[in-house]
Amino acid sequence: MNLDFIRTKILNIAAITLFSVASTYLNAQEKNYVSEVWTADQGKNYKNPILYADYSDPDAIRVGDDYYMTASSFNEAPGLPILHSKDMVNWKLVNYALPDVLPNEHFSTPKRGDGVWAPSIRFHKGEFYIYWGDPDFGIYMVKTKDPLGTWEKPVLVMEGKGLIDSCPFWDEDGNAYLVHGWAGSRAGVKSILSLNKMNPEGTKVLDKGVHVFDGHDAHPTVEGPKMYKRNGYYYIFAPAGGVATGWQLVLRSKNIYGPYEEKVVLEQGSTKINGPHQGAWVDTPSGEDWFYHFQDIDAGGRVVHLQPMKWEKDWPVIGIDNNKNGIGEPVLTYKKPNVGKSYPVVTPPETDEFDGEKLGIQWQWSANENIVWSSKLPGQKFLRLFSMKVPEGEKNLWNVPNLLTQKFPAPNFAASTKVKLTPEDAKEGKTAGLLVMGLDHESIVITNKPDGFYIQLRRAEKADKGGEEKVLFETKLKGNEAYLKVNVNEPNGLCQFSYSENGKNFIKAGDIFQAKPGKWIGAKVGLYSVSTQKANRGGYADFDWFRITKN
């Protein structure tokens, strides 16, 4: 064991102590949010998904007694969510590593489906690192010593088209490597994994790289590699077979460059959990092994599952091998990981009363935020969204950047808000309301006309293809305030919009709307305030609160 390796271990132990203290402080200072609509913690057991929300392509690590997770965020800003857990089941959304998606100007307008793809989070020499691939620009890295604080400015580690799904690996001898996949839409080829040498700082690659695995014959669309080392073997965990239909593949070799043996370790089998793959191997201080992965549920996005894991003959088996074919299958319920003690139930936040000085951490914009879109002053008990003009020539909301949305939190829930529209001197053309956003989108809004204020139900089908937004329902209001609600139900995001003038008696508006996923993401629910191009500038909408409740 060389001196660099010993020094790294000492740094890691010191940092682990620091972050354990930091997370204890965090838990003590912030009240835990507990969802009304989905909690995975069932006492001694847990149920999957542990996160019934679109934390796509999750990766997770343990640092001491603390667990950290990140996920794809694509064009949404802020990006790279940071979640924290003490028991692997209860997760709190605590930060974002990326305030703006890079390049800043490019992502100042919605580039849906582009941006931050499949990140990897790692802890090395006292610092947290996240690597991700942007299919149009290359592989970036961002790091910090404090995951709860401000992350450093991102570094472009490897420039190029089609470079995605990157994961760093530091070997015991100090050498650093980067394994990654390829986006066929940009590179012209996919289903291969490549390995590059990096400088020890992890800030740039040093060579053109070599291919270490070709999945074209038996494992098409192999991607999302995560590299580990155990018992002298280098392991690459990689999903294959497609997002909704695939399986989890593991490769191993005594040489980092291969050749690699291969084994399928997790499949759908007889379960209802389609495409179980892409995630993270994480252990506990007591020596248990676990695996996080996602499941694509269409409008609900890619939700996160936790599977037990064990090793047999230096191969992992994930889930439970029900049919004794040597391949695990996902579990729906299981005993919670042994982390030495019990922790309170906590979930990522959903409801926002807009009483604080800042927006709730759960909100994201459809592009890098412009400060003029909203106002949240100290002591202000509401959120003000200004009536921003829809870009010239747009027929729907697909390319509107100032949509404020959050993830669907459960298979069944209600989202509601109270809104007051102030058009200022505009006689018509100002609109604000409650939105379900995806490839199709629908919203219930309050809008102004020369003769007063109206409730409207609006829908755009094939929004990504330029489908025109149409008014499906309209009724006049007594004033400029209204309560708006959408009830979302199984199966697969059936949405019923409604409105009220007193907050008690809600009237259904239009027929049921089938929510659709976005581009690589699930449907989202949220708020917006816009203006037509012809209307006079000015105007705003005040939202008293946004609440996620049971139906």
C-alpha positions as a printed NumPy array, in Angstrom:
array([[  0.   ,   0.   ,   0.   ],
       [  1.708,   3.227,  -1.146],
       [  1.881,   6.555,   0.702],
       [ -0.575,   8.306,  -1.66 ],
       [ -3.185,   5.656,  -0.931],
       [ -2.655,   5.99 ,   2.851],
       [ -2.833,   9.788,   2.592],
       [ -6.087,   9.537,   0.63 ],
       [ -7.576,   7.262,   3.292],
       [ -6.684,   9.752,   6.046],
       [ -8.21 ,  12.645,   4.08 ],
       [-11.349,  10.646,   3.475],
       [-11.748,   9.761,   7.168],
       [-11.36 ,  13.431,   8.151],
       [-13.868,  14.522,   5.532],
       [-16.319,  11.791,   6.527],
       [-16.293,  13.12 ,  10.103],
       [-16.899,  16.659,   8.817],
       [-19.843,  15.671,   6.622],
       [-21.419,  13.522,   9.332],
       [-21.434,  16.617,  11.549],
       [-22.762,  18.729,   8.679],
       [-25.629,  16.371,   7.928],
       [-26.528,  16.133,  11.632],
       [-26.685,  19.921,  11.735],
       [-28.802,  19.939,   8.584],
       [-31.278,  17.442,  10.022],
       [-31.514,  19.347,  13.302],
       [-32.036,  22.757,  11.695],
       [-34.574,  21.916,   8.995],
       [-37.998,  20.47 ,   9.625],
       [-38.48 ,  17.224,   7.764],
       [-41.091,  17.319,   5.026],
       [-43.3  ,  14.231,   4.848],
       [-45.387,  13.73 ,   1.737],
       [-49.134,  13.121,   2.034],
       [-49.101,  11.118,  -1.192],
       [-46.054,   8.798,  -1.116],
       [-43.676,   7.57 ,   1.564],
       [-41.434,   4.532,   1.109],
       [-40.744,   4.011,   4.822],
       [-43.052,   1.334,   6.231],
       [-41.461,   0.976,   9.668],
       [-39.177,  -2.054,   9.658],
       [-39.67 ,  -2.448,   5.897],
       [-39.731,  -0.176,   2.872],
       [-41.713,  -0.211,  -0.354],
       [-40.546,   0.603,  -3.853],
       [-40.22 ,   3.023,  -5.441],
       [-38.336,   4.713,  -2.627],
       [-38.65 ,   7.93 ,  -4.656],
       [-41.866,   8.021,  -6.663],
       [-40.554,  10.942,  -8.687],
       [-38.493,  11.472, -11.809],
       [-34.953,  11.33 , -10.394],
       [-33.744,   9.849, -13.659],
       [-30.481,   7.877, -13.995],
       [-29.738,   8.003, -10.252],
       [-26.258,   7.605,  -8.832],
       [-25.47 ,   7.4  ,  -5.121],
       [-22.552,   7.061,  -2.714],
       [-21.952,   6.568,   0.986],
       [-19.575,   8.882,   2.85 ],
       [-19.272,   7.691,   6.437],
       [-22.839,   7.411,   7.753],
       [-24.266,   9.69 ,   5.083],
       [-25.671,   8.893,   1.662],
       [-25.789,  11.271,  -1.27 ],
       [-27.641,  10.928,  -4.566],
       [-27.781,  12.902,  -7.803],
       [-29.72 ,  12.433, -11.029],
       [-30.146,  13.651, -14.593],
       [-31.76 ,  17.079, -14.936],
       [-31.454,  17.745, -18.698],
       [-32.452,  21.36 , -19.534],
       [-34.149,  22.072, -16.21 ],
       [-32.532,  24.709, -13.981],
       [-31.15 ,  24.522, -11.424],
       [-29.63 ,  21.175, -12.378],
       [-27.944,  18.198, -10.746],
       [-30.147,  17.743,  -7.659],
       [-28.373,  16.674,  -4.467],
       [-30.342,  14.397,  -2.17 ],
       [-29.21 ,  13.277,   1.275],
       [-30.187,  10.273,   3.396],
       [-29.132,   8.636,   6.637],
       [-30.86 ,   5.293,   6.087],
       [-30.966,   4.805,   2.278],
       [-34.799,   4.896,   2.268],
       [-35.728,   8.403,   3.445],
       [-34.292,  11.068,   1.153],
       [-34.211,  14.845,   1.546],
       [-33.585,  17.201,  -1.387],
       [-30.853,  19.476,  -0.004],
       [-29.129,  21.295,  -2.879],
       [-28.288,  21.573,  -6.575],
       [-24.739,  21.36 ,  -7.88 ],
       [-25.502,  23.355, -11.031],
       [-27.273,  26.742, -10.691],
       [-27.224,  27.197, -14.479],
       [-26.889,  24.663, -17.28 ],
       [-23.808,  25.215, -19.44 ],
       [-23.229,  26.943, -21.784],
       [-25.317,  29.624, -20.051],
       [-26.563,  31.479, -23.108],
       [-27.385,  28.292, -25.008],
       [-29.647,  27.118, -22.18 ],
       [-31.297,  30.526, -21.633],
       [-34.094,  29.114, -23.793],
       [-35.563,  25.622, -23.375],
       [-33.472,  22.881, -25.   ],
       [-35.755,  20.085, -23.887],
       [-34.039,  16.717, -23.62 ],
       [-30.556,  18.226, -23.923],
       [-28.144,  19.27 , -21.184],
       [-27.321,  17.136, -18.153],
       [-27.419,  13.398, -18.939],
       [-26.763,  10.513, -16.51 ],
       [-24.337,  11.903, -13.903],
       [-21.965,  10.052, -11.572],
       [-21.182,  11.214,  -8.036],
       [-17.945,  10.194,  -6.303],
       [-15.942,  11.106,  -3.176],
       [-12.154,  11.362,  -3.568],
       [ -9.477,  12.931,  -1.351],
       [-11.99 ,  14.86 ,   0.747],
       [-13.996,  16.236,  -2.175],
       [-17.269,  15.366,  -3.885],
       [-17.162,  15.093,  -7.675],
       [-20.002,  14.891, -10.188],
       [-19.322,  14.052, -13.839],
       [-21.967,  14.216, -16.559],
       [-22.123,  14.108, -20.309],
       [-23.837,  16.724, -22.445],
       [-24.372,  15.035, -25.827],
       [-23.716,  18.274, -27.717],
       [-20.723,  19.679, -25.842],
       [-18.859,  16.947, -23.973],
       [-18.177,  15.687, -20.466],
       [-18.221,  18.142, -17.563],
       [-17.109,  17.862, -13.946],
       [-18.142,  19.894, -10.907],
       [-16.789,  19.433,  -7.381],
       [-16.979,  20.715,  -3.808],
       [-15.789,  20.024,  -0.285],
       [-19.276,  20.756,   1.053],
       [-22.192,  19.135,  -0.836],
       [-24.645,  21.348,   1.044],
       [-22.902,  24.554,  -0.055],
       [-21.86 ,  26.154,  -3.331],
       [-20.209,  23.862,  -5.858],
       [-17.224,  25.083,  -7.874],
       [-17.458,  26.28 , -11.459],
       [-17.817,  23.273, -13.802],
       [-14.866,  22.126, -15.914],
       [-15.144,  20.711, -19.441],
       [-13.093,  17.534, -19.026],
       [-13.565,  16.138, -22.529],
       [-14.966,  18.125, -25.42 ],
       [-16.885,  16.362, -28.173],
       [-20.208,  15.292, -29.684],
       [-22.075,  12.266, -28.402],
       [-20.078,  11.814, -25.182],
       [-22.501,  10.764, -22.42 ],
       [-22.937,   8.784, -19.204],
       [-19.49 ,   9.372, -17.742],
       [-18.04 ,   7.931, -14.539],
       [-14.614,   8.629, -12.99 ],
       [-12.448,   6.03 , -11.297],
       [ -9.323,   6.572,  -9.177],
       [ -7.194,   3.451,  -8.772],
       [ -5.017,   2.63 ,  -5.743],
       [ -1.877,   3.566,  -7.671],
       [ -3.113,   7.134,  -8.179],
       [ -4.073,   6.72 , -11.824],
       [ -7.405,   8.229, -12.833],
       [ -9.759,   7.019, -15.547],
       [-13.052,   7.997, -17.148],
       [-15.496,   5.449, -18.554],
       [-18.379,   6.658, -20.73 ],
       [-21.011,   5.772, -23.309],
       [-22.047,   7.24 , -26.655],
       [-25.23 ,   8.925, -27.921],
       [-26.024,   7.533, -31.345],
       [-27.998,  10.663, -32.261],
       [-24.789,  12.735, -32.131],
       [-21.898,  10.274, -32.447],
       [-23.45 ,   8.068, -35.129],
       [-22.796,   4.989, -33.013],
       [-23.967,   3.693, -29.635],
       [-23.877,   0.422, -27.647],
       [-20.157,   0.737, -26.869],
       [-18.315,   1.716, -23.686],
       [-14.996,   3.56 , -23.791],
       [-12.246,   4.258, -21.27 ],
       [ -9.963,   7.297, -21.137],
       [ -6.983,   8.062, -18.931],
       [ -7.383,  11.264, -16.898],
       [ -4.972,  13.474, -15.025],
       [ -4.978,  12.72 , -11.258],
       [ -6.987,  15.896, -10.581],
       [ -9.776,  14.579, -12.788],
       [ -9.99 ,  17.794, -14.798],
       [ -9.036,  16.557, -18.278],
       [ -8.558,  13.376, -20.288],
       [ -5.059,  12.531, -21.498],
       [ -5.76 ,  10.325, -24.522],
       [ -8.278,   9.443, -27.228],
       [ -9.469,   6.455, -25.21 ],
       [-10.139,   2.838, -26.092],
       [-13.307,   0.784, -26.343],
       [-13.603,  -1.746, -23.528],
       [-16.997,  -3.26 , -24.38 ],
       [-19.167,  -3.665, -27.486],
       [-22.797,  -4.5  , -26.78 ],
       [-24.081,  -4.753, -30.335],
       [-24.333,  -8.562, -30.369],
       [-26.017,  -9.368, -27.057],
       [-26.465,  -6.102, -25.129],
       [-27.747,  -3.35 , -27.462],
       [-27.944,   0.186, -26.11 ],
       [-25.401,  -0.547, -23.396],
       [-24.787,   2.791, -21.657],
       [-24.674,   4.442, -18.216],
       [-21.457,   2.748, -16.983],
       [-20.395,   2.94 , -13.332],
       [-16.927,   1.656, -12.388],
       [-15.897,   0.016,  -9.094],
       [-13.129,  -2.255,  -7.771],
       [-13.483,  -5.261,  -5.449],
       [-11.288,  -8.285,  -4.67 ],
       [ -8.846,  -7.373,  -7.43 ],
       [-11.581,  -7.119, -10.076],
       [-12.511,  -3.992, -11.97 ],
       [-16.293,  -3.87 , -12.364],
       [-18.393,  -1.898, -14.805],
       [-22.092,  -1.835, -13.949],
       [-24.052,  -0.867, -17.087],
       [-27.687,  -0.954, -18.224],
       [-28.545,  -2.463, -21.597],
       [-31.552,  -3.284, -23.702],
       [-33.322,   0.085, -23.594],
       [-34.867,   2.304, -20.945],
       [-38.256,   0.594, -20.569],
       [-37.297,  -2.914, -21.69 ],
       [-33.754,  -3.619, -20.579],
       [-31.681,  -5.276, -17.886],
       [-28.667,  -4.64 , -15.657],
       [-25.348,  -5.898, -16.98 ],
       [-22.125,  -6.236, -14.975],
       [-18.666,  -6.589, -16.533],
       [-15.511,  -7.64 , -14.682],
       [-11.816,  -7.963, -15.408],
       [ -8.5  ,  -8.155, -13.556],
       [ -7.185,  -5.543, -16.029],
       [ -8.911,  -2.175, -16.258],
       [ -8.677,  -2.305, -20.061],
       [-10.126,  -5.822, -20.237],
       [-10.994,  -8.205, -21.658],
       [-14.19 ,  -8.082, -19.613],
       [-16.403, -11.01 , -18.683],
       [-20.125, -10.272, -18.706],
       [-23.167, -11.298, -16.661],
       [-26.78 , -10.13 , -16.462],
       [-27.512,  -9.563, -12.775],
       [-30.996,  -7.983, -12.737],
       [-34.009,  -8.419, -15.03 ],
       [-37.763,  -7.859, -14.969],
       [-38.5  , -11.574, -14.961],
       [-41.976, -12.314, -13.659],
       [-42.333,  -8.925, -11.939],
       [-44.156,  -5.787, -13.101],
       [-40.998,  -3.686, -12.755],
       [-40.049,  -3.016, -16.372],
       [-36.518,  -2.146, -17.467],
       [-34.89 ,  -2.372, -14.021],
       [-31.41 ,  -0.93 , -14.492],
       [-28.996,   2.027, -14.339],
       [-28.004,   3.116, -10.905],
       [-25.538,   2.605,  -8.105],
       [-23.994,  -0.042,  -5.888],
       [-23.877,   1.294,  -2.321],
       [-22.89 ,  -0.483,   0.897],
       [-23.635,   0.157,   4.562],
       [-21.126,   0.472,   7.423],
       [-22.377,  -2.936,   8.62 ],
       [-21.302,  -4.521,   5.317],
       [-24.63 ,  -4.895,   3.525],
       [-24.767,  -4.296,  -0.242],
       [-27.608,  -2.497,  -2.028],
       [-28.394,  -1.269,  -5.525],
       [-30.367,   1.76 ,  -6.693],
       [-31.97 ,   1.734, -10.122],
       [-34.792,   3.409, -11.992],
       [-38.017,   2.215, -13.574],
       [-39.585,   4.098, -16.481],
       [-43.305,   4.638, -15.82 ],
       [-44.039,   6.947, -18.761],
       [-45.846,  10.08 , -17.506],
       [-44.451,   9.54 , -14.007],
       [-40.891,   9.585, -15.325],
       [-38.051,   7.383, -14.111],
       [-38.707,   6.539, -10.474],
       [-36.072,   5.188,  -8.071],
       [-36.044,   1.666,  -6.594],
       [-33.77 ,   0.106,  -3.961],
       [-32.778,  -3.561,  -4.265],
       [-30.914,  -5.88 ,  -1.903],
       [-27.656,  -7.14 ,  -3.356],
       [-25.206,  -9.916,  -2.526],
       [-22.019, -11.371,  -3.995],
       [-21.669, -14.924,  -5.288],
       [-18.313, -16.034,  -6.742],
       [-17.318, -12.386,  -7.195],
       [-20.473, -11.574,  -9.166],
       [-23.283,  -9.417,  -7.766],
       [-26.834, -10.724,  -7.597],
       [-29.346,  -7.879,  -7.371],
       [-32.892,  -8.333,  -6.095],
       [-34.206, -11.868,  -5.503],
       [-33.502, -14.797,  -7.821],
       [-37.069, -16.131,  -7.888],
       [-36.669, -18.701, -10.665],
       [-33.122, -19.766,  -9.7  ],
       [-31.647, -18.831, -13.089],
       [-28.814, -16.858, -11.476],
       [-30.374, -13.473, -12.305],
       [-32.116, -11.325,  -9.704],
       [-35.553,  -9.774, -10.038],
       [-36.797,  -6.557,  -8.377],
       [-38.583,  -6.569,  -5.029],
       [-41.565,  -4.363,  -4.199],
       [-41.069,  -4.53 ,  -0.424],
       [-38.108,  -5.55 ,   1.715],
       [-36.576,  -5.024,   5.132],
       [-34.811,  -1.698,   5.495],
       [-31.01 ,  -1.531,   5.322],
       [-29.175,  -2.016,   8.608],
       [-27.596,   1.364,   9.294],
       [-27.377,   0.937,  13.071],
       [-30.37 ,   3.046,  14.129],
       [-33.743,   4.375,  13.014],
       [-34.283,   7.776,  11.436],
       [-37.386,   9.948,  10.964],
       [-39.504,   9.698,   7.843],
       [-38.614,  12.378,   5.301],
       [-39.404,  12.968,   1.626],
       [-38.464,  15.595,  -0.961],
       [-40.695,  18.681,  -0.565],
       [-43.77 ,  19.261,  -2.731],
       [-46.107,  21.845,  -1.154],
       [-44.889,  25.449,  -1.037],
       [-46.818,  28.041,   0.963],
       [-44.556,  30.784,  -0.476],
       [-44.016,  32.147,   3.049],
       [-40.219,  31.936,   3.033],
       [-37.705,  34.294,   1.482],
       [-36.969,  31.836,  -1.32 ],
       [-38.86 ,  29.425,  -3.486],
       [-38.989,  25.839,  -2.275],
       [-36.016,  23.781,  -3.405],
       [-38.272,  21.45 ,  -5.427],
       [-38.937,  24.039,  -8.162],
       [-37.117,  24.174, -11.506],
       [-37.422,  26.456, -14.517],
       [-37.524,  25.231, -18.127],
       [-34.305,  27.152, -18.851],
       [-31.654,  29.084, -16.928],
       [-33.476,  31.502, -14.66 ],
       [-33.854,  35.17 , -15.548],
       [-34.313,  37.266, -12.433],
       [-37.113,  39.312, -14.041],
       [-39.448,  36.307, -14.256],
       [-40.453,  36.406, -10.603],
       [-40.357,  38.318,  -7.344],
       [-40.073,  36.956,  -3.809],
       [-39.396,  39.786,  -1.362],
       [-38.619,  39.316,   2.361],
       [-41.876,  39.047,   4.28 ],
       [-43.89 ,  38.533,   1.108],
       [-46.407,  35.724,   1.685],
       [-46.986,  34.937,  -1.965],
       [-45.077,  34.317,  -5.191],
       [-45.298,  36.946,  -7.939],
       [-44.767,  35.741, -11.498],
       [-44.543,  38.501, -14.086],
       [-46.448,  38.325, -17.369],
       [-43.554,  37.51 , -19.694],
       [-44.259,  37.596, -23.415],
       [-44.33 ,  34.242, -25.172],
       [-41.538,  34.065, -27.8  ],
       [-42.528,  35.359, -31.238],
       [-44.372,  32.853, -33.397],
       [-44.829,  30.177, -30.706],
       [-48.134,  28.292, -30.777],
       [-47.8  ,  26.623, -27.367],
       [-45.636,  26.55 , -24.227],
       [-42.907,  24.138, -25.426],
       [-40.336,  26.893, -25.991],
       [-41.431,  29.14 , -23.119],
       [-38.557,  29.353, -20.578],
       [-40.4  ,  30.797, -17.557],
       [-42.439,  27.711, -16.657],
       [-41.988,  26.937, -12.952],
       [-42.542,  23.212, -12.443],
       [-41.803,  20.243, -10.215],
       [-41.904,  16.466, -10.582],
       [-44.998,  14.3  , -10.264],
       [-44.701,  12.97 ,  -6.668],
       [-46.967,   9.898,  -6.699],
       [-49.378,   7.889,  -8.847],
       [-52.366,   9.665,  -7.233],
       [-52.365,  13.254,  -5.971],
       [-53.995,  16.671,  -6.246],
       [-52.173,  19.929,  -6.99 ],
       [-53.887,  23.231,  -6.229],
       [-53.172,  26.935,  -6.047],
       [-54.85 ,  30.311,  -5.538],
       [-53.997,  32.966,  -8.112],
       [-54.785,  36.657,  -8.571],
       [-54.143,  38.18 , -12.009],
       [-53.229,  41.848, -12.307],
       [-52.903,  42.807, -15.995],
       [-52.042,  46.45 , -15.227],
       [-52.975,  48.521, -18.304],
       [-53.397,  45.582, -20.697],
       [-57.015,  45.123, -21.773],
       [-56.376,  41.505, -22.767],
       [-53.67 ,  38.929, -23.346],
       [-52.418,  38.186, -19.829],
       [-52.675,  34.59 , -18.598],
       [-51.589,  32.714, -15.483],
       [-52.409,  29.371, -13.972],
       [-51.775,  25.735, -13.156],
       [-50.036,  23.517, -15.702],
       [-49.303,  19.859, -16.468],
       [-46.381,  19.928, -18.901],
       [-45.177,  17.26 , -21.328],
       [-45.163,  16.423, -25.027],
       [-48.858,  17.327, -24.708],
       [-49.691,  19.988, -22.154],
       [-52.849,  21.234, -20.477],
       [-53.471,  24.1  , -18.082],
       [-56.3  ,  25.789, -16.247],
       [-55.777,  29.543, -16.214],
       [-57.222,  32.923, -15.446],
       [-57.021,  35.338, -18.377],
       [-58.263,  38.842, -19.112],
       [-60.441,  40.194, -21.913],
       [-61.861,  43.703, -22.475],
       [-65.061,  42.712, -20.643],
       [-63.458,  41.03 , -17.623],
       [-61.685,  37.923, -16.349],
       [-62.218,  34.349, -17.515],
       [-61.299,  30.824, -16.514],
       [-59.992,  28.83 , -19.463],
       [-58.876,  25.247, -19.962],
       [-56.141,  25.101, -22.601],
       [-54.507,  22.139, -24.306],
       [-51.737,  21.644, -26.847],
       [-51.191,  18.216, -28.371],
       [-47.795,  17.295, -29.842],
       [-46.408,  20.498, -28.403],
       [-42.874,  19.47 , -29.338],
       [-43.995,  19.381, -32.987],
       [-45.582,  22.813, -32.869],
       [-49.163,  21.733, -32.073],
       [-51.361,  24.753, -31.483],
       [-52.749,  25.451, -28.031],
       [-56.55 ,  25.467, -28.046],
       [-59.183,  26.637, -25.564],
       [-61.373,  23.69 , -24.543],
       [-63.463,  25.368, -21.855],
       [-64.232,  28.946, -20.835],
       [-66.371,  30.708, -18.249],
       [-66.468,  34.27 , -16.93 ],
       [-65.368,  35.108, -13.385],
       [-66.777,  37.668, -10.974],
       [-63.316,  39.032, -10.223],
       [-59.619,  38.518, -10.903],
       [-58.984,  35.718,  -8.38 ],
       [-59.551,  31.969,  -8.604],
       [-58.645,  28.652,  -7.022],
       [-57.255,  26.135,  -9.502],
       [-56.799,  22.383,  -9.089],
       [-55.763,  19.276, -10.976],
       [-56.43 ,  15.75 ,  -9.713],
       [-53.988,  13.168, -11.059],
       [-54.894,   9.488, -10.923],
       [-53.773,   6.049, -11.98 ],
       [-53.305,   4.57 , -14.404],
       [-50.554,   6.62 , -15.941],
       [-51.423,  10.225, -15.155],
       [-55.116,  10.829, -15.847],
       [-55.719,  14.514, -15.053],
       [-58.987,  16.259, -14.193],
       [-58.765,  20.062, -13.924],
       [-61.211,  22.128, -11.89 ],
       [-61.706,  25.649, -10.52 ],
       [-63.443,  27.501,  -7.718],
       [-64.194,  31.103,  -6.839],
       [-64.505,  30.465,  -3.085],
       [-61.974,  27.658,  -2.529],
       [-64.671,  25.22 ,  -1.408],
       [-66.888,  24.313,  -4.337],
       [-64.789,  23.12 ,  -7.276],
       [-66.278,  22.799, -10.747],
       [-64.767,  20.393, -13.261],
       [-63.412,  21.971, -16.432],
       [-63.376,  19.843, -19.569],
       [-62.699,  16.151, -19.943],
       [-59.908,  14.012, -18.484],
       [-56.47 ,  14.781, -19.903],
       [-53.892,  12.04 , -20.366],
       [-50.563,  13.425, -19.148],
       [-47.629,  12.716, -21.412],
       [-43.937,  12.549, -20.512],
       [-41.597,  15.251, -21.725],
       [-38.414,  14.613, -23.645],
       [-36.484,  12.042, -21.527],
       [-38.403,  13.216, -18.446],
       [-41.776,  12.594, -16.853],
       [-44.677,  15.015, -16.914],
       [-44.312,  17.996, -14.598],
       [-46.818,  20.082, -12.673],
       [-46.466,  23.755, -11.874],
       [-47.246,  27.407, -12.436],
       [-46.749,  30.012, -15.126],
       [-47.578,  33.59 , -16.102],
       [-47.382,  34.779, -19.714],
       [-48.473,  37.486, -22.103],
       [-49.247,  37.558, -25.791],
       [-46.851,  39.463, -28.026],
       [-49.562,  42.035, -28.887],
       [-50.497,  42.927, -25.293],
       [-48.96 ,  45.934, -23.588],
       [-45.969,  45.06 , -21.445],
       [-46.422,  44.706, -17.707],
       [-48.779,  42.655, -15.607],
       [-48.259,  39.908, -13.052],
       [-49.918,  37.064, -11.2  ],
       [-49.714,  36.475,  -7.461],
       [-49.88 ,  32.873,  -6.244],
       [-50.8  ,  32.499,  -2.561],
       [-49.605,  28.886,  -2.298],
       [-49.069,  25.644,  -4.172],
       [-50.192,  22.438,  -2.431],
       [-49.8  ,  18.739,  -3.109],
       [-52.464,  16.751,  -1.264],
       [-54.367,  13.494,  -1.471],
       [-57.166,  13.333,  -4.01 ]])
